[in-house]
């Protein structure tokens, strides 16, 4: 899908299990994304 491809940060948040190494990072970004969807 072109959606997640354009937004790799969203893909990481959508599939945190896809990258165990970035699991913690995704979790942190997930909380930030919920508060600020425009934040990197």
C-alpha positions as YAML, in Angstrom:
chain: A
units: angstrom
residues:
- id: 1
  name: UNK
  ca: [0.00, 0.00, 0.00]
- id: 2
  name: UNK
  ca: [1.26, 3.50, -0.90]
- id: 3
  name: UNK
  ca: [-0.04, 4.96, 2.34]
- id: 4
  name: UNK
  ca: [2.34, 3.31, 4.83]
- id: 5
  name: UNK
  ca: [5.16, 3.41, 2.28]
- id: 6
  name: UNK
  ca: [5.01, 7.20, 2.17]
- id: 7
  name: UNK
  ca: [4.88, 7.34, 5.96]
- id: 8
  name: UNK
  ca: [7.52, 4.93, 7.31]
- id: 9
  name: UNK
  ca: [6.98, 6.24, 10.84]
- id: 10
  name: UNK
  ca: [3.30, 5.32, 10.62]
- id: 11
  name: UNK
  ca: [4.19, 1.88, 9.27]
- id: 12
  name: UNK
  ca: [6.53, 1.30, 12.21]
- id: 13
  name: UNK
  ca: [3.77, 2.30, 14.60]
- id: 14
  name: UNK
  ca: [1.20, 0.20, 12.75]
- id: 15
  name: UNK
  ca: [3.55, -2.81, 12.72]
- id: 16
  name: UNK
  ca: [5.65, -2.55, 15.89]
- id: 17
  name: UNK
  ca: [6.16, -6.31, 15.84]
- id: 18
  name: UNK
  ca: [7.63, -6.05, 12.36]
- id: 19
  name: UNK
  ca: [10.77, -4.50, 13.85]
- id: 20
  name: UNK
  ca: [11.62, -5.83, 17.29]
- id: 21
  name: UNK
  ca: [14.67, -3.58, 17.36]
- id: 22
  name: UNK
  ca: [12.49, -0.50, 17.03]
- id: 23
  name: UNK
  ca: [9.71, -1.86, 19.21]
- id: 24
  name: UNK
  ca: [10.54, 0.52, 22.05]
- id: 25
  name: UNK
  ca: [10.96, 3.38, 19.59]
- id: 26
  name: UNK
  ca: [7.64, 2.57, 17.95]
- id: 27
  name: UNK
  ca: [5.93, 2.49, 21.31]
- id: 28
  name: UNK
  ca: [7.28, 5.94, 22.16]
- id: 29
  name: UNK
  ca: [6.37, 7.30, 18.74]
- id: 30
  name: UNK
  ca: [2.93, 5.74, 19.05]
- id: 31
  name: UNK
  ca: [2.15, 7.82, 22.13]
- id: 32
  name: UNK
  ca: [3.53, 10.94, 20.46]
- id: 33
  name: UNK
  ca: [1.66, 10.21, 17.24]
- id: 34
  name: UNK
  ca: [-1.62, 10.00, 19.14]
- id: 35
  name: UNK
  ca: [-0.98, 13.41, 20.63]
- id: 36
  name: UNK
  ca: [0.67, 14.88, 17.55]
- id: 37
  name: UNK
  ca: [-0.08, 13.04, 14.28]
- id: 38
  name: UNK
  ca: [2.00, 15.66, 12.46]
- id: 39
  name: UNK
  ca: [5.05, 15.15, 14.69]
- id: 40
  name: UNK
  ca: [7.91, 13.22, 13.19]
...
